[in-house]
Amino acid sequence: MDYVAALVPPVVMAVAFIALIVTIVKSQGGANKAKEDAIVDAALARAEAAQQAPKGAQA
């Protein structure tokens, strides 16, 4: 029975890892994807605008 006790922790970790991956994959997309993409695009545009602004014009 020692081999069962030795195999249980890796099996439990593997099942937990697979469940985590499945949860991550399922949470991608969905109804809020367009809203999340718009927020990221706005943040990137703001960062690029700040980078391109003259050094004396930054607030």
MOJOWO-V424959 format. One record per backbone hydrogen bond with DSSP energy under -0.5 kcal/mol. NH is the residue of the N-H (numbers start at 1). CO is the residue of the C=O. If there is no record, write none. Layout:
BEGIN
NH|CO, NH|CO
END
This chain:
BEGIN
5|1, 6|2, 7|3, 8|4, 9|5, 11|7, 12|8, 13|9, 14|10, 15|11, 16|12, 17|13, 18|14, 19|15, 20|16, 21|17, 22|18, 23|19, 24|20, 25|21, 26|22, 27|23, 28|24, 28|25, 33|30, 36|32, 37|33, 38|34, 39|35, 40|36, 41|37, 42|38, 43|39, 44|40, 45|41, 46|42, 47|43, 48|44, 49|45, 50|46, 51|47, 52|48, 53|49, 57|54, 58|55
END
